[in-house]
Amino acid sequence: MKHRNLIKIAALAIAVSAALPAMADTLVATGKHHYVYFGDHDIYYAPESRTYFWLENGRWQSGKSLPEDRQAFVKVKGVDIDLDTDRPYERNDYVVSHYRNPNAPMTSETTTTERSMNPDGSTTTTTTTTKHRYTYYADKGVYFAPDTRTYYWLDNGRWQSGTTVPAQIEPFVRSGGVDIELDTARPYERNEYVIAHYGHRHDRDHDDD
C-alpha cells in the first residue's frame, strides 16, 4: 500500500512540474516566498499560487496567465529565487541588481557599524553607509537609477517603478537630469530633501549643494 502511495505522489509531482514554466537551477534563500524570475522581461512566477507578476505600462500586474505577447518569454529558463514578500515587485530593485545582468555593477545599500571602547570606558560607534546614484529629472519629479536601469515616478499620488516610464513622461527624461546620491534604494523616501535642494524644475544644470 505504501509503495503504491509513493508511486501516486511521484506521478502527481511529475504532472505538476510539467505544467509549470521552465525552471532554473539557482536557489537563493532570502525569504519564504518562492518565485521564478525571467529577467529579460521582468516577469515573476509564483509556483505555489500559480500566479504571474509582470510590468505593463509602468504598473505591476498579476494573474493566473500572461498576456499573449509575453507568454513566449517564460518558455526559457528563469532564475529560482526566494523573497520575503508575496509581492515580488516590492523587491524588484534587489532582484534586478543581482540577477538581470550578472556582469553589471550592483548598487546596494551597505551599512557597516563599528564600536570601539575608549580609555575612559565610553563607547564610540562609527556607521558607514553606501550611497545610491540617481539621475533626477525635476520637470516631472522622476528618478532614474543607472545601476539597475530603474525609473521612479509619481502617478496619481503613488510612487511607481519600472524599467520604462509612461509615454507622457518620456520626453522629460531624455536630457537635463541632475546626478545625485542618496542613502536609500527608494529615492522617493528622500523626495522632500531632493526638492529642497534641486527644485521642481531645472533652473540650472547642476546644483553643487
N, C-alpha and C positions, 0 to 999 in steps of 0.2 A: 504493500500500500504506500509506504513512504517513498519507495523508488518511483512509483507512478506519479506521485505528487511532485517530486523533484523534476520529473520529465515535463509535467504540465507547466511548472513555474519557469523552467528554462525556455520552453516553447513560447510562453507568453512574453518573456523578456526579449526574445528574438523578434517577435512580431511588433512589439512596441518600438524597439530600436530601429526597425526597418521603416517605420512611419515618420521618424524624425529626420531633420535635415542633416547634411554631412557634418560630422563632428571632428574635433581636433584632439591632439594628444596632450596638450599642455593644460595643467590644472594649477591654479594659484589660489591657495587657501587664504582669502582675505575676508570671508564672511560666510553666511549660511544660505544665501540665495544663489542658485547655480544658473549660469547663462552660457549660451554660445554667442560669441561676438564675431560679426562679419565686418571687419574693419574697413574694407574698401568702400562700403556704403553705409556705415554707421547703423547697422541693424543688430538687434539683440533678440535672442530666442530663449525663453524660459521653458525647458523640457517638462518640469513638473506641472505647470499650469497650461502648457501648450500655447503660450502667448508670445506674439512678436511685438517688438517695440522698434519704431523707425521714425526718422526725421522727415517731415513733409512741410514744405513752405515755411521753414523756420520753427515749426512746432512739433513736439513729440506726439506720436500717435501709437495706439496699441490695439491689438485684435488677434483673433484666432488664425487669421490668414493675412498674407501680404497683398498689396495691390499687384495686379498682373505685371506691371512694368518692373517690379522688384523681385519677383519670385525666382528669377534666374540667378540672382546674386547669392542665394542661400544654398545653391547646389554645389558650391565649392566648399572646401574645409574652412571652418571657423576656428576660433580660439576658445577653449573652455576656461571660464573664469568663475570665481565665487565672489560675490559682493555682499555688503552688509545692508542692502536695501532691496525692497521689492519693486522699486522704480529704478532700473539700471541707468537711465539717462541722468539721474542725480549724480552719478559718479563718472559721467562721460569724459570730463577733463582728465581724470586719472587714467581711465581706460585708453583714451586716445594717445596720451603721452607715453604709455607703456606698451601698447600692442599694435597701434596702427602702422607705425614705421619704426622698426627696431633700431635703424641707423640714425634716426632724427634725435636731436638733443632734447633731453627731458627737462621740464621745468617743474620742480616740486618744492613745496614749502618745507624746509628742514629747519627745525628749531633745536639748537644744542644748548643745554644748560649745564654749567659747571659751578660747583660750590667749593669754596676753599675756606679753611679755618685760619683766622687771623691770630697773631700772637696774644691779643687781649681776650681771646675766646669767642669773639664775634665771627659771624659767617658772611662771606661775600659771595653773591650769586651773579654770574655773568650769563646772559642769554643772547645768542646769535641767531638771527632769522634770515633765511634765504629769500631774496626778493623775486617777484614775478614781473616779467616785462610785458607791457601792453602798448598798443598804439590807440590813442584816444581821439575820436572824431567828434569834436564838441558841437558841430552843427546839429547833430541828431543824438548826441549823448551815447555814441556807440563805442564799444571797446573791442579790440582785436588782439588775441594772444598769438604771436607769431610762432612760438614753440609748439603749440598744439593746434594751430590754424583754426581757432575757435572765435566766433563773434559773440558779443553780448549786447543786447539792445532791449529797450523798454517798449512793451506792447500792451496797450490798454491797462496801464498801471502795474503790469507784471513783467519781471525780467525773463527774457528768453535767451537761449543759447543755441548755436549751431555752426556748422561749417560754412554756411552761406547766410546772407541776410535777405529779407523780403525785397522784392523788386523795387518798391518805392524808396528803399533806403540805399540801394546800390550806388546811385550817383554820389552820395555823400561820403563813401568810403574809398573812393578811387584816388584821392590825394588830400594833402593838407592835414594829415594826422600829427599828433604830438606824442613823442616817445616818453613814456613814464614808467616808473617802477612802483609796485605796491607790495604789501606784505600779506597778500591773500590770493588764493586761486579763484576767488569770486570777486572781480573788480567792483561790481555794483555795491559791495559792502562798504566801499570807501567812496561812494559816489558824491556825497556831500563835500568831502575833502577835495576831490578832484575838481568839482565845480568851483569851489572857493579859490583854487589855485590856477585853474586853466580856463574857467569860464564856460558859458554855454555856447559861445561862438568863437571862431578863430580870428581873434583880433591881432594875433601875431603867430608866427610860425612855430615859436618855441618859448616856453616860459622857464626861466632859469631858477625860479624859486624852488 
